[in-house]
Amino acid sequence: MKILPSFYSTQHSFAALKRLHKSIIRKKINLGDLHRVYSAMLHLERYNARLDADKRDNSY
């Protein structure tokens, strides 16, 4: 996964918060790791968006 230095969109932030909220409810992460996990979720959301855009561009 390539980490880009550009800014995150509002859509990326909301999607990352949604994933983080689900993880907290399911007790899959510790509350002390919120900052680290949120940063990782932001990277993941931007990566997923980039993959979706590539998929749309390469479709027939």
C-alpha positions as a printed NumPy array, in Angstrom:
array([[  0.   ,   0.   ,   0.   ],
       [  1.387,   3.383,  -1.028],
       [  0.967,   6.183,   1.535],
       [  0.307,   9.545,  -0.143],
       [  1.202,  12.824,   1.602],
       [ -1.884,  14.687,   0.333],
       [ -4.877,  15.766,   2.417],
       [ -7.813,  13.544,   3.34 ],
       [-11.292,  14.379,   2.133],
       [-14.288,  14.746,   4.41 ],
       [-15.619,  11.516,   2.955],
       [-12.437,   9.691,   4.007],
       [-12.718,  11.12 ,   7.526],
       [-16.339,  10.082,   7.96 ],
       [-15.698,   6.588,   6.613],
       [-12.69 ,   6.19 ,   8.952],
       [-14.732,   7.382,  11.935],
       [-17.496,   4.944,  11.01 ],
       [-15.009,   2.037,  10.947],
       [-13.454,   3.227,  14.206],
       [-16.846,   3.493,  15.89 ],
       [-17.76 ,  -0.049,  14.835],
       [-14.445,  -1.33 ,  16.187],
       [-14.985,   0.394,  19.535],
       [-18.493,  -1.047,  19.854],
       [-17.217,  -4.536,  19.027],
       [-14.334,  -4.016,  21.505],
       [-11.685,  -4.877,  18.914],
       [ -9.396,  -1.954,  19.816],
       [ -8.2  ,  -0.365,  23.033],
       [ -9.147,   3.222,  23.771],
       [ -5.465,   4.086,  24.204],
       [ -4.827,   3.232,  20.548],
       [ -7.476,   5.562,  19.096],
       [ -5.076,   8.057,  17.519],
       [ -2.931,   5.363,  15.904],
       [ -5.923,   3.375,  14.655],
       [ -7.705,   6.486,  13.312],
       [ -4.601,   7.413,  11.325],
       [ -4.435,   3.89 ,   9.904],
       [ -8.156,   3.992,   9.043],
       [ -7.676,   7.278,   7.16 ],
       [ -4.904,   5.721,   5.073],
       [ -7.091,   2.661,   4.462],
       [-10.079,   4.733,   3.329],
       [ -7.998,   6.768,   0.901],
       [ -6.432,   3.572,  -0.451],
       [ -9.884,   2.002,  -0.927],
       [-11.109,   5.124,  -2.733],
       [ -8.095,   5.025,  -5.024],
       [ -8.68 ,   1.346,  -5.795],
       [-12.34 ,   2.024,  -6.575],
       [-11.392,   4.884,  -8.895],
       [ -8.853,   2.674, -10.692],
       [-11.449,  -0.066, -11.046],
       [-13.942,   2.377, -12.593],
       [-11.314,   3.766, -14.975],
       [-10.308,   0.295, -16.161],
       [-13.829,  -1.036, -16.646],
       [-15.191,  -1.363, -20.15 ]])
